[in-house]
Amino acid sequence: MHILTVIGARPQIIKAAAVSRAIANGYAKKVTEHILHTGQHYDTNMSQVFFDELGIPQPEYNLNIGSGRHGEQTAKMIAGIEEVLMSRTFDGIVLYGDTNSTLAGAVAASKLHVPIFHVEAGLRSYNRAMPEEINRIICDQLATLLFAPTQTAVDNLREEGFFAEHPTLHRRVINCGDVMYDNSIYFAKMAAERCDILDRLSLQRNAFILATVHRDNNTDDPQRLEQIIRAIVDIARRDNIPVILPLHPRTRKKLTAQHLRLLEDEPLIRLIEPLSFLEMTLMEQNALLVMTDSGGVQKEAFFFERPCLIMRPETEWVEIVQHKAGIIADADYQRIVDAYDQLVHRRVSFPPLFGDGHAAEQIIQNILS
């Protein structure tokens, strides 16, 4: 069986590592994986470092699309993916998550009648102002195999009619668990052995906050970004606790002089370059608390039993909030400060919501069957 794996953004590269590893370790004689990189994330810190560090096979195809408006970027990706799909016979295309690369792969494959295998199917924020929500809905509608990471994702698809019999639609929903949980188990020990990020930053376990901000609705709105920055600065100053803030390229570009002054005037705030996956893994394992607008980082905090303050108006990972391991604070100064105070004083349980660490093997087995 020949499958085409489409990746483009940093989280997809990391997710694909789990499936590539499963193929190499148990299915190499049955499955040949061809990797296509759209180039959606293209700088070294956001892309190439993950292939090098995590041992992911190098892409066979690279579209080098780069950044651009949603329509322009997606159109170029569709054309490039279509050309690759027509260059040989593929038995299916593997798509991850909810980026423009996901959307482009789904559209291109569906037009050519190539089966679509969607990893992280069924996630819903119910906020269609988010481009990710549009991308994941369309990909789910076009998919043949929908690999849901949690029971909530399965329930979302059931409510949308995905379990109904249909004379022409041949699709199946599988609750396989989360490939990022596979990765977290696999790479946690490696991170501890290989990374010296804690020593370099002079950090102690449970004595710092890890914060990430990258979503466009936060970075592109100066008022929302200022609310987040002021809350982070005031928490650091009030509790005398370091806050480590790895700056996503989009966030760095959007910081105004006023934002920079707020951050740089507080010595407890540490602005650093984006971290490698292993460095991020080690930081998440050792932070007192994680503050983020990233869906992936929310989950990783849960995997490592760290409370998470969610700087978005909603989350796809509702289980984290339901189990009181996370609080949605949006980009609101007072809600962020209040949520922080609750989380650092709350006893939290972290039940096994994201599978058994073998999601990638289940994905390959279901594709083969």
VENNOR-V163629 format. One record per residue. N is the residue number from 1. RES is the residue in one letter. PSI is psi in radians with two decimals (none if undefined). Layout:
((N,RES,PSI) (N,RES,PSI))
//
This chain:
((1,M,2.33) (2,H,2.13) (3,I,2.57) (4,L,2.11) (5,T,2.16) (6,V,2.17) (7,I,2.81) (8,G,-0.61) (9,A,2.75) (10,R,-0.87) (11,P,-0.59) (12,Q,-0.64) (13,I,-0.74) (14,I,-0.77) (15,K,-0.73) (16,A,-0.44) (17,A,-0.66) (18,A,-0.77) (19,V,-0.72) (20,S,-0.69) (21,R,-0.71) (22,A,-0.70) (23,I,-0.84) (24,A,-0.63) (25,N,-0.31) (26,G,-0.18) (27,Y,0.32) (28,A,-0.49) (29,K,-0.23) (30,K,-0.43) (31,V,2.28) (32,T,2.10) (33,E,2.25) (34,H,2.18) (35,I,2.28) (36,L,2.18) (37,H,2.10) (38,T,-0.40) (39,G,0.29) (40,Q,-0.82) (41,H,2.17) (42,Y,-0.22) (43,D,2.83) (44,T,-0.75) (45,N,-0.44) (46,M,-0.07) (47,S,-1.29) (48,Q,-0.61) (49,V,-0.52) (50,F,-0.62) (51,F,-0.76) (52,D,-0.82) (53,E,-0.65) (54,L,0.01) (55,G,0.55) (56,I,2.42) (57,P,2.45) (58,Q,2.54) (59,P,2.41) (60,E,-0.52) (61,Y,2.41) (62,N,2.04) (63,L,-0.36) (64,N,0.78) (65,I,-0.78) (66,G,-2.92) (67,S,3.00) (68,G,3.09) (69,R,2.68) (70,H,-0.86) (71,G,-0.79) (72,E,-0.83) (73,Q,-0.81) (74,T,-0.69) (75,A,-0.75) (76,K,-0.67) (77,M,-0.77) (78,I,-0.82) (79,A,-0.75) (80,G,-0.75) (81,I,-0.71) (82,E,-0.76) (83,E,-0.74) (84,V,-0.76) (85,L,-0.52) (86,M,-0.14) (87,S,-0.30) (88,R,3.07) (89,T,2.10) (90,F,2.43) (91,D,-0.15) (92,G,2.88) (93,I,2.29) (94,V,2.17) (95,L,2.48) (96,Y,2.31) (97,G,-2.28) (98,D,0.50) (99,T,3.12) (100,N,-0.51) (101,S,-0.66) (102,T,-0.86) (103,L,-0.82) (104,A,-0.75) (105,G,-0.71) (106,A,-0.77) (107,V,-0.84) (108,A,-0.80) (109,A,-0.70) (110,S,-0.65) (111,K,-0.49) (112,L,0.12) (113,H,0.63) (114,V,2.20) (115,P,2.42) (116,I,2.25) (117,F,1.88) (118,H,2.00) (119,V,2.23) (120,E,0.70) (121,A,2.70) (122,G,-0.01) (123,L,2.42) (124,R,2.30) (125,S,-0.30) (126,Y,0.56) (127,N,1.71) (128,R,0.03) (129,A,-0.30) (130,M,2.18) (131,P,-0.55) (132,E,-0.63) (133,E,-0.75) (134,I,-0.80) (135,N,-0.77) (136,R,-0.60) (137,I,-0.81) (138,I,-0.77) (139,C,-0.74) (140,D,-0.73) (141,Q,-0.51) (142,L,-0.15) (143,A,2.65) (144,T,-0.85) (145,L,2.18) (146,L,1.88) (147,F,1.77) (148,A,2.35) (149,P,-0.30) (150,T,2.90) (151,Q,-0.58) (152,T,-0.71) (153,A,-0.72) (154,V,-0.79) (155,D,-0.67) (156,N,-0.76) (157,L,-0.63) (158,R,-0.75) (159,E,-0.48) (160,E,0.10) (161,G,0.27) (162,F,-0.23) (163,F,-0.04) (164,A,2.48) (165,E,2.43) (166,H,2.34) (167,P,-0.44) (168,T,-0.24) (169,L,2.08) (170,H,1.63) (171,R,2.76) (172,R,2.43) (173,V,2.26) (174,I,2.17) (175,N,1.71) (176,C,-0.14) (177,G,-3.09) (178,D,2.18) (179,V,-0.44) (180,M,-0.47) (181,Y,-0.70) (182,D,-0.87) (183,N,-0.72) (184,S,-0.73) (185,I,-0.79) (186,Y,-0.71) (187,F,-0.17) (188,A,-0.83) (189,K,-0.70) (190,M,-0.69) (191,A,-0.76) (192,A,-0.60) (193,E,-0.61) (194,R,-0.45) (195,C,2.44) (196,D,0.43) (197,I,-0.64) (198,L,-0.74) (199,D,-0.72) (200,R,-0.61) (201,L,0.07) (202,S,0.90) (203,L,2.56) (204,Q,2.64) (205,R,2.41) (206,N,0.41) (207,A,0.40) (208,F,2.80) (209,I,2.39) (210,L,2.19) (211,A,2.42) (212,T,2.44) (213,V,2.10) (214,H,-0.29) (215,R,2.47) (216,D,-0.53) (217,N,-0.32) (218,N,-0.80) (219,T,-0.54) (220,D,-0.08) (221,D,1.80) (222,P,-0.61) (223,Q,-0.75) (224,R,-0.76) (225,L,-0.69) (226,E,-0.70) (227,Q,-0.77) (228,I,-0.82) (229,I,-0.78) (230,R,-0.71) (231,A,-0.77) (232,I,-0.79) (233,V,-0.79) (234,D,-0.62) (235,I,-0.80) (236,A,-0.79) (237,R,-0.78) (238,R,-0.76) (239,D,0.05) (240,N,0.86) (241,I,2.32) (242,P,2.49) (243,V,2.12) (244,I,2.14) (245,L,1.59) (246,P,2.19) (247,L,2.00) (248,H,2.52) (249,P,-0.68) (250,R,-0.73) (251,T,-0.79) (252,R,-0.70) (253,K,-0.54) (254,K,-0.18) (255,L,2.22) (256,T,3.00) (257,A,-0.66) (258,Q,-0.75) (259,H,-0.80) (260,L,-0.68) (261,R,-0.78) (262,L,-0.76) (263,L,-0.78) (264,E,-0.35) (265,D,-0.18) (266,E,1.90) (267,P,-0.32) (268,L,-0.24) (269,I,2.17) (270,R,1.87) (271,L,2.12) (272,I,2.93) (273,E,2.81) (274,P,2.47) (275,L,2.66) (276,S,2.93) (277,F,-0.75) (278,L,-0.69) (279,E,-0.75) (280,M,-0.69) (281,T,-0.79) (282,L,-0.69) (283,M,-0.74) (284,E,-0.67) (285,Q,-0.50) (286,N,-0.13) (287,A,2.63) (288,L,-0.68) (289,L,2.63) (290,V,2.31) (291,M,2.19) (292,T,2.78) (293,D,0.24) (294,S,2.29) (295,G,-0.74) (296,G,-0.71) (297,V,-0.60) (298,Q,-0.83) (299,K,-0.78) (300,E,-0.65) (301,A,-0.75) (302,F,-0.77) (303,F,-0.68) (304,F,0.24) (305,E,0.82) (306,R,2.32) (307,P,2.62) (308,C,2.24) (309,L,2.06) (310,I,1.99) (311,M,1.01) (312,R,2.82) (313,P,-0.23) (314,E,3.02) (315,T,2.58) (316,E,-0.45) (317,W,1.15) (318,V,-0.43) (319,E,-0.62) (320,I,-0.74) (321,V,-0.73) (322,Q,-0.56) (323,H,0.20) (324,K,0.38) (325,A,-0.12) (326,G,2.70) (327,I,2.30) (328,I,2.09) (329,A,-0.13) (330,D,-2.69) (331,A,0.90) (332,D,2.10) (333,Y,-0.96) (334,Q,-0.66) (335,R,-0.63) (336,I,-0.82) (337,V,-0.76) (338,D,-0.72) (339,A,-0.71) (340,Y,-0.82) (341,D,-0.65) (342,Q,-0.79) (343,L,-0.66) (344,V,-0.24) (345,H,0.12) (346,R,2.40) (347,R,2.19) (348,V,2.45) (349,S,2.66) (350,F,1.34) (351,P,2.84) (352,P,1.44) (353,L,-0.26) (354,F,0.53) (355,G,-2.92) (356,D,0.21) (357,G,0.15) (358,H,0.60) (359,A,-0.73) (360,A,-0.73) (361,E,-0.70) (362,Q,-0.66) (363,I,-0.86) (364,I,-0.75) (365,Q,-0.72) (366,N,-0.60) (367,I,-0.77) (368,L,-0.70) (369,S,none))
//
